[in-house]
Structures are given as structure tokens and as C-alpha cells.
Amino acid sequence: MSKYFGPLRQLGYVVGDIDSALKYWIDVVGVGPFFFVEDQPLNDFVFRGKPSAPRFSVALAHSGSAQIELIQQHNNEPSAFREFTDRGLEGLQHVAYWTTDFDCHVAESKERGLIELQSGRSGSGAPDERFVYFEESAYPGTVIELSEVSGRKGNLFRAVEAASQGWDGSDPIRDMRKVL
């Protein structure tokens, strides 16, 4: 557990082919069900201090208390995900912590010297659906995300986790938009 952020809640994988990644996680690892959205809604997205409009697909599932996030970007707009794949990388790109005290955690992170990489609002774009990614350290897969889990996004994350409990392998890929 992080003394700064609490328990690690998500492992974020950037992939070149989300369909193949889903197949691997479901058939080989046995994790699911995944909740999938082809075009993740974003609002007020900023990468390295400049507005950007990345388009990407997202799939979410749980293994215990850890959420698995699969991300495939579909355009060349600047983002941490595009930067990762442009370096020839694929796989674990970030770890995420969830918070209901977003402003406090962001301020504390910046006071400790973490540098904002990208930020915005996901889902419906409500004021309580913010996220921020902080610059990675010397090796890939160490980007830190803080994700606000109040409101609808928090409800979605709880529903994804609940669906994984006792999952029997049926209906392995579900429409994320139908959860809420």
C-alpha cells in the first residue's frame, strides 16, 4: 500500500490490438468479465500542458481488488498512451490510485515534485470524474494515475468489481455504456 495514495487499485495496459488483449486476459489469464467501450468519452483532455483529442477504446475488469484496464489509442493525437507506443512499448503503462479527495491528493503530489503528464475528465465529463497522470520515472510502466471515484465513475468501477466476483466465464465482454 502506498503511504501517499492508499491501496493500488488499477493496472493500466496500453495495447496495439485490444481484441487480442481481451482474448488473452479472458482465455489465458481467466479474468473477466470485461466492460468495453469503443470510443471512450473524454472532456478537457490536456497532455503536457496542451489540449489534445485522443480517441481510444477501453476495457475494464477486476482480479480481486485490482482493476485491469486495457487501452488502445486509435489516432495520433498526443497522449501518454501514444508516447508509450511511439517508443515501441506495449504493456503496463500506468498504475492508478483512486480517491474521493482529488484536489488534496493532486496538491500533495505536486508538492512532492510529481510532474503532471496528462489530465481530464472521463465518462460523462462530470466535475467528479477527473483524472491526472504524473510523469513516469526512469523506466516504462511507472506512470502514476490519480482517478477521482466519486459520482458515476465510482459507481461504474464498483459495478465492474462486483461483476467479477464469482464470474463463471459467461458473457465475457460487456457494453460499458449499459452499466449505468
ABEGO torsion letter per residue (X at the ends): XBAAAEBBABBBBBBABAAAAAAAAAAAAGBOBBBBBABBBBBGBBBGGBBBBBBBBBBBBBBEABBBBBBBBABABBBAAAAAAAAGBBEBABBBBBBABAAAAAAAAAAAGBBBABBEBBEAGBAAABBBBBBBBABBGABBBBBBABEAAAAAAAAAAAAABGBAGBGABBBAAAAX
